[in-house]
Structure formats: C-alpha cells, structure tokens
C-alpha cells in the first residue's frame, strides 16, 4: 500500500521506523510546510506543502502532527477528499484480539493494549505504553512514551498525556486536557 505522510517532524520519524518493519507499506513521500519541495527529510522527498496533499492521487494518508487539534482538522479535510487512514502499528506491539483500534492510529514499539480496550480514530500511542483492560481512549489522543494507564479509564477526545505519566484505574480525563 502506497502512503503519504503529513508532517516531517519527530512523529514522522517514529512512523518511518515502524513502517520499515512492514513490507506491505511503501512511503511515496512527505508533505510539510517547513521544507521546500524536493528536499530529502528523514530519507524521503518532500512532495509539497501540506495543503498540496489534498490533491494527491495517493489516497492513503498518515497524519504525523503532534498538535491533536490540528491533526483533527487535517483529518476532517482528508475525509472530505475521500482519503483512507491506515493504522501504523509496530511489529512488536501487543494488542488484545478483544480490543478495538480506530482508523488512522499510530501505535509505537513495545506498547501493550489489553482486552476490551477501545482506541479512537487518529490516536497516537508512542513507545513503551501500557494500557490495561476495559479502558476507552477517544479520538485524537496523544499518549506519550512510557505512560501507564490503569483499567476502566475513560480518556476523552484529544487528551495529551505526557511522557512517563501514570493514570490510576477508573480515572476519567476530560476532553482536550493535558496531563503532565
């Protein structure tokens, strides 16, 4: 599957690393507003500015933008243009077969997601994250490296949990909160 990446920052580096283990993906290039078209960043050509991507013939997009509100807006625009959002899941992530992963999620190396957990679309879960059972993470969340999330938690839309945080069981976190 040929994919385009939106954003050439740190998150795109993680995605490129994850995809290097996945032979079914081929990265066509990156759209980013910082670099000039044709520049090589993270080993791939910059195909244009982010707004140019909406006219791309390649309809599989991975949005690598750490600002979750901006990511949600890009997602909305790409949906309107009939793009698809493949999941990017590290080869060594452990995800229960009883869990549900929404479209366009990024799940990093050595992450564990236990049974009856739901991950909403567009959510990014970085490396070494542990999510216990019966937890719901709504759309467009950003879960930092090494976060531990207890069972029976509800994490509303757009929540950013910073690196190394522990979320105790049965915790509810309001939409767009930043936990640090």
Secondary structure, 3 states (H helix, E strand, C coil): CEEEEECCCHHHHHHHHHHCCCCCCEEEEEECCCCCCCCEECCEEEEECHHHHHHCCCCEEEECCCCHHHHHHHHHHHHHCCCECCCEECCCCEECCCCEECCCCEECCCCEECCCCEECCCCEECCCCEECCCCEECCCCEECCCCEECCCCEECCCCEECCCCEECCCCEECCCCEEC
